[in-house]
Every structure is written in structure tokens, then in C-alpha cells.
Amino acid sequence: MRHVAEVLDNRWRFCDQIGVNYDDVVYHVISYDQGQTFDAIADVTEADTTRHNSEGIFADALYTEAVGVGLFLPVADCIATAIYDPKRRALMLVHLGRHSTVAQLMSRAVRYFVERGSQAKELQIWMSPSITQKNYCMDYFDHTNDTNWQNFYRQTADGIYLDMQGFNRSLAVRAGVPADNIFISPIDTADDPNYFSHSAGDTAGRIAVVAMMRG
């Protein structure tokens, strides 16, 4: 599905509408294969764009310090999260689904910046439209005894409702990112007709987020 003609055409048109050449993006592929850690971060440059690599890169987050390289992530209900250091000019696009959220990829992402010279207090974080707690119900969730999750799940007779945005925000704040530097979209993909939602049955489609540093 990643590279059939219709999907490729949609990607090209989407990038064209936002003023980005699809040849200049790195296509982000998420894997749920057995053995995945869900916190893999790949450092990418111009050599990794679709001009050179048509298959995309399997990683849970893509990081770049290269101007003009777009990071392209398709999502449905998961949180596409851009992290940006305006001082060092470094950018990351992170896929925060349930697996990567439980793996605390957000914490690892902030550390990744800091290890390369960023200060957590300088980072800016944007979280895309995604499914919110009122609609994100799990039949089971085996982390309810984890104190980190204490304020971010609600157990009812229907199941366990997760606040993914709040949990990831708390990890970023704990890592040193100021709360005022974190923007969370209020749009819930599960009940907004303008967005694809796998939980709502739109399993054939996805929205996309592209993040790029301009020159």
C-alpha cells in the first residue's frame, strides 16, 4: 500500500499543496512487527530523501539538522509530533501511538536532542490532531499500576480510556520542556469528519504531517 500509484499520487499532490517537493522528503514507515522496541530514532539527511530511497525509513521518529529535508509521517488516530530546536536548527517528527507512548518515546526524543547539544527548555513541541481520551477505549491496559499513568487513564465499565496527549506532555515536561512550549491540537480524529480515523472505521486512509526546516 505504501507505494501503489494512487497513494504515491496523493502524496505528491499533498506535498505540492503545501509547497514541498515530494522528492525532498523522507517517508516515515511505522512497523508493528514482533520484536519492535517502538522507540527507534533515525538521523536523516538529504541522502535519505525519496530522490534516493523510494522505500522509506522504518523508525518511530526521524531527526534531521538538514535544511530543506521534509519529514513525512502518515497517521490516522496516532499523534504525529514535531519537536523543534530553533537555536540549533534541529527537527524531529515522532510517531506517538499507544506502543511508542508506553515505551516513553517522548522521553527518549528529548534526550536525543539534549545529547546533541540542545537544551530541553528551548524545545518547541506540536502534537497533531489525534484520538482523545473520550474516544480512545481499550479493552485491557496492563500499565494501570504504573504510577506514571496514574492521572492519564480512566477505567469504566466499558473499558479503559487513555489520555495519550496528556501522558506524552507530562513526559516532555518532566524532561525539562516548558509547558508553554507544548501545543496539543484539540481536534479529535475519531469524531471529526475532516480526518481519517482507524477507530472510526476509516482503515483505508490516513492523514499526513510533513515537517521541514526552510532555508
C-alpha positions in Angstrom: 0.0 0.0 0.0 2.9 2.4 0.6 3.9 2.7 -3.0 0.9 1.9 -5.2 0.2 4.5 -7.8 -2.8 6.1 -6.2 -1.1 6.5 -2.9 2.0 8.0 -4.4 -0.1 10.4 -6.4 -1.9 11.6 -3.2 1.5 12.1 -1.5 2.8 14.1 -4.4 -0.4 16.3 -4.5 -0.4 16.8 -0.8 3.3 17.9 -0.8 2.7 20.2 -3.8 -0.2 21.9 -2.0 2.0 22.8 1.0 4.9 23.9 -1.2 7.2 20.9 -0.7 8.7 18.8 -3.4 8.0 15.1 -2.6 11.4 14.3 -3.9 12.8 16.2 -0.9 11.0 14.3 1.9 11.9 11.2 3.9 9.0 8.9 4.1 8.4 7.6 7.6 7.4 3.9 7.9 6.0 2.5 11.2 6.4 -1.2 11.9 4.5 -3.3 14.5 6.5 -6.4 13.8 7.3 -8.7 16.7 10.5 -7.6 18.4 10.0 -3.9 17.8 11.0 -1.6 20.6 8.8 1.3 19.4 11.4 3.9 20.4 13.8 3.8 17.4 15.1 7.2 16.2 16.7 7.6 12.8 19.0 10.5 11.9 18.3 11.5 8.3 19.9 13.8 5.7 19.4 14.7 2.0 20.8 11.3 1.1 17.7 9.6 2.7 15.0 11.5 0.7 12.7 9.9 -1.8 15.0 11.0 -4.5 17.5 8.4 -3.2 15.3 6.0 -1.2 11.8 5.1 -2.5 11.1 2.6 0.3 11.0 5.0 3.2 12.8 4.5 6.5 11.5 2.2 9.3 11.7 4.2 12.5 9.4 5.6 15.2 11.0 9.1 14.9 13.0 10.9 12.3 15.6 13.5 13.2 17.4 16.0 11.0 19.6 19.0 11.1 19.4 19.4 7.3 17.5 22.4 5.9 15.2 21.5 3.1 14.6 17.9 4.1 11.0 17.1 4.8 9.9 14.5 7.3 6.7 12.8 6.1 4.6 10.8 8.5 1.2 9.3 7.7 -1.1 8.8 10.7 -4.8 8.1 11.4 -5.5 8.3 15.2 -1.9 8.4 16.5 -0.2 11.6 17.4 2.3 13.0 14.8 4.5 15.2 17.0 7.0 17.7 15.7 9.9 18.7 18.1 12.0 21.7 17.1 15.0 23.4 18.5 15.0 26.9 16.9 18.5 27.8 18.3 20.3 24.7 16.9 18.0 24.3 14.0 17.2 20.7 14.7 13.9 19.0 13.9 12.3 15.6 14.8 9.0 14.1 13.7 7.7 11.5 16.1 5.0 8.8 15.8 3.3 8.6 19.2 0.9 5.7 19.1 0.0 3.5 22.1 3.1 1.3 21.7 5.6 4.2 21.4 3.8 6.1 24.1 4.1 3.2 26.5 7.7 2.9 25.5 8.1 6.5 26.6 9.5 7.6 23.2 8.8 11.2 24.1 11.4 11.0 26.9 13.9 9.4 24.6 13.2 12.0 21.9 14.0 14.9 24.3 17.2 13.1 25.5 18.2 12.7 21.8 18.1 16.5 21.3 20.0 17.1 24.6 22.7 14.6 23.7 23.3 16.6 20.6 23.7 19.9 22.3 20.1 21.2 22.7 18.6 22.5 25.9 15.3 21.0 26.8 14.0 24.4 27.8 14.5 25.6 24.2 12.5 22.8 22.5 9.1 23.5 20.9 6.6 20.7 20.6 3.5 20.4 18.4 1.1 17.5 18.6 -1.3 16.8 15.6 -5.0 16.1 15.6 -5.4 12.6 17.1 -7.8 10.5 19.0 -8.5 11.9 22.5 -9.4 10.2 25.8 -13.1 10.4 25.4 -12.9 8.1 22.4 -9.8 6.1 23.0 -11.1 3.0 24.8 -9.0 -0.1 25.5 -10.5 -3.5 26.5 -7.3 -4.0 28.5 -4.3 -2.0 29.5 -1.6 -3.6 31.6 0.0 -0.4 32.8 -2.6 0.8 35.2 -0.2 0.0 38.1 2.5 2.3 36.7 2.4 5.5 38.7 3.4 7.4 35.6 0.0 6.6 34.1 -2.0 7.4 37.3 -3.6 10.6 36.0 -3.8 9.6 32.4 -6.3 6.7 32.3 -10.0 6.4 33.3 -11.4 3.0 34.0 -15.2 2.5 33.3 -17.5 -0.5 32.8 -16.8 0.0 29.0 -13.0 -0.3 29.3 -10.0 1.9 30.0 -9.8 5.3 28.3 -6.3 6.6 27.7 -5.1 10.2 27.6 -2.2 9.8 25.3 -1.7 13.5 24.7 -1.6 14.3 28.5 0.8 11.4 29.2 3.2 12.5 26.5 3.0 16.1 27.6 3.9 15.0 31.1 6.9 13.1 29.9 8.1 16.2 28.0 7.6 18.5 30.9 9.4 16.0 33.2 12.3 16.0 30.7 12.6 19.8 31.0 10.4 21.2 28.2 8.4 24.2 29.4 4.6 23.5 29.4 4.1 26.7 27.5 6.3 25.3 24.7 3.9 22.4 24.0 0.9 22.8 21.8 -1.7 20.0 21.5 -4.3 20.1 18.8 -7.8 20.0 20.3 -9.1 18.1 17.2 -10.3 14.6 17.8 -9.8 12.4 14.7 -12.4 9.9 15.9 -15.3 12.3 15.6 -14.1 15.0 13.2 -15.3 14.1 9.6 -12.3 16.0 8.1 -9.9 13.4 9.4 -9.3 9.7 8.8 -9.7 7.6 11.9 -9.0 3.9 12.1 -11.0 3.6 15.3 -14.0 5.1 13.4 -13.6 2.6 10.6 -11.6 4.6 8.1 -8.9 1.9 7.8 -8.1 2.6 4.2 -6.9 6.2 4.6 -4.5 8.4 6.6 -3.8 12.0 7.1 -0.1 13.1 6.8 2.1 15.5 8.6 5.2 17.0 6.9 7.8 18.9 8.9 10.7 20.8 7.2 13.1 23.5 8.1 13.3 26.2 5.4 16.5 27.9 4.5 
